[in-house]
Amino acid sequence: MDLKQIHELIKIINKSNIGEISIEDKDGKVTIKQKEEQIVKVAAQPQHVYTAAPAMPVTENTVPVATTPVVTKAEKSDNYITIKSPMIGTFYRRPSPDKPNFIEIGTEIQPGKVVCIIEAMKLFNEIEAEVKGKIVKILVEDSSPVEYDQPLFLVDPA
């Protein structure tokens, strides 16, 4: 079982009410358990090590799963809020090549407004703002790869 298949299983588990699933094939055994803290546990035979990404903290075969953008205060004194990537994938500023960008610098955003799309394993995930404010900086180039928890935008929460 490869990493893409494991990620797909994690997404299916998160969208369902299944608490646990175990799959065994010639390469090894994978057990995925859904917990209240939204942590999915991946256990494999010792000769197989699966990691989601080098930038993701992986501890004892536990892979954290995020379903919404991570928003934190920036470590600057100007009180900007950082909207971070909730997943690994490809960042897109617009819904399709012939459409306008979701947001530009200076755009006022509200919670629920789509700010970008991240493509992961042929699935296009709309990323919505969780804060109210004005976009002051776009930190990622269009069509570039992003990592889990990577800063995407700076927002002035005016």
ROFI-398895 format. One line per field, with one value per residue (C-alpha): residue in one letter; x, y, z. Coordinates in steps of 0.1 Angstrom, whole numbers, always signed. Layout:
<sites>
type = [A, ...]
east = [X, ...]
north = [Y, ...]
up = [Z, ...]
</sites>
This chain:
<sites>
type = [M, D, L, K, Q, I, H, E, L, I, K, I, I, N, K, S, N, I, G, E, I, S, I, E, D, K, D, G, K, V, T, I, K, Q, K, E, E, Q, I, V, K, V, A, A, Q, P, Q, H, V, Y, T, A, A, P, A, M, P, V, T, E, N, T, V, P, V, A, T, T, P, V, V, T, K, A, E, K, S, D, N, Y, I, T, I, K, S, P, M, I, G, T, F, Y, R, R, P, S, P, D, K, P, N, F, I, E, I, G, T, E, I, Q, P, G, K, V, V, C, I, I, E, A, M, K, L, F, N, E, I, E, A, E, V, K, G, K, I, V, K, I, L, V, E, D, S, S, P, V, E, Y, D, Q, P, L, F, L, V, D, P, A]
east = [+0, +15, +13, -14, -37, -32, -40, -72, -82, -76, -99, -126, -124, -127, -158, -175, -186, -162, -141, -114, -103, -75, -62, -36, -18, +14, +34, +21, -8, -23, -47, -64, -84, -104, -103, -122, -90, -91, -58, -56, -32, -13, +4, +27, +50, +85, +100, +76, +77, +51, +54, +31, +56, +90, +76, +48, +56, +52, +54, +51, +33, +6, -3, -24, -53, -66, -99, -99, -73, -51, -53, -28, -15, +16, +47, +49, +39, +15, -12, -17, -34, -18, -40, -21, -25, -46, -30, -3, -10, -9, -21, -43, -56, -85, -111, -100, -75, -102, -117, -105, -86, -106, -89, -63, -43, -68, -98, -121, -128, -155, -156, -167, -153, -132, -97, -80, -80, -56, -54, -45, -46, -68, -93, -98, -104, -118, -101, -124, -114, -122, -115, -128, -104, -84, -58, -24, -1, -3, +26, +24, +28, -1, +2, +30, +32, +24, +31, +8, +7, +25, +15, -7, -20, -16, -48, -53, -82, -94]
north = [+0, +33, +67, +80, +51, +57, +94, +85, +61, +88, +111, +85, +77, +114, +118, +87, +74, +45, +44, +20, +1, -24, -34, -60, -68, -84, -53, -50, -41, -6, +2, +36, +47, +78, +96, +126, +147, +140, +121, +91, +64, +45, +13, -7, -37, -27, -31, -5, +32, +55, +93, +119, +147, +156, +189, +172, +162, +124, +107, +70, +65, +91, +115, +146, +154, +189, +196, +234, +261, +267, +303, +318, +352, +361, +366, +402, +433, +444, +419, +402, +368, +340, +317, +284, +254, +226, +200, +191, +199, +224, +260, +277, +313, +309, +282, +276, +293, +314, +327, +356, +351, +344, +373, +400, +421, +445, +421, +422, +386, +371, +337, +312, +331, +309, +323, +296, +260, +233, +202, +170, +137, +150, +165, +203, +215, +250, +267, +291, +320, +316, +352, +387, +412, +425, +405, +423, +398, +366, +344, +316, +317, +304, +267, +260, +231, +238, +218, +212, +243, +265, +302, +312, +347, +375, +391, +424, +417, +453]
up = [+0, -10, +7, -16, -8, +29, +25, +6, +34, +60, +41, +38, +75, +84, +62, +76, +110, +109, +141, +129, +98, +93, +59, +52, +20, +8, +19, +54, +76, +81, +109, +110, +141, +143, +177, +191, +189, +151, +152, +128, +140, +113, +124, +100, +102, +113, +78, +63, +74, +60, +65, +51, +46, +61, +74, +93, +129, +130, +164, +169, +135, +144, +116, +126, +102, +97, +81, +83, +79, +109, +120, +144, +155, +136, +157, +146, +166, +139, +150, +116, +115, +95, +75, +71, +48, +64, +41, +17, -20, -48, -41, -65, -62, -87, -94, -130, -154, -171, -138, -116, -84, -52, -34, -40, -16, +0, -3, +27, +39, +62, +78, +52, +22, -1, -2, -23, -35, -25, -48, -30, -49, -77, -52, -52, -17, -12, +17, +36, +58, +95, +104, +94, +80, +51, +31, +34, +19, -2, +8, -18, -56, -77, -87, -63, -38, -1, +30, +60, +83, +57, +59, +29, +37, +62, +74, +92, +115, +115]
</sites>
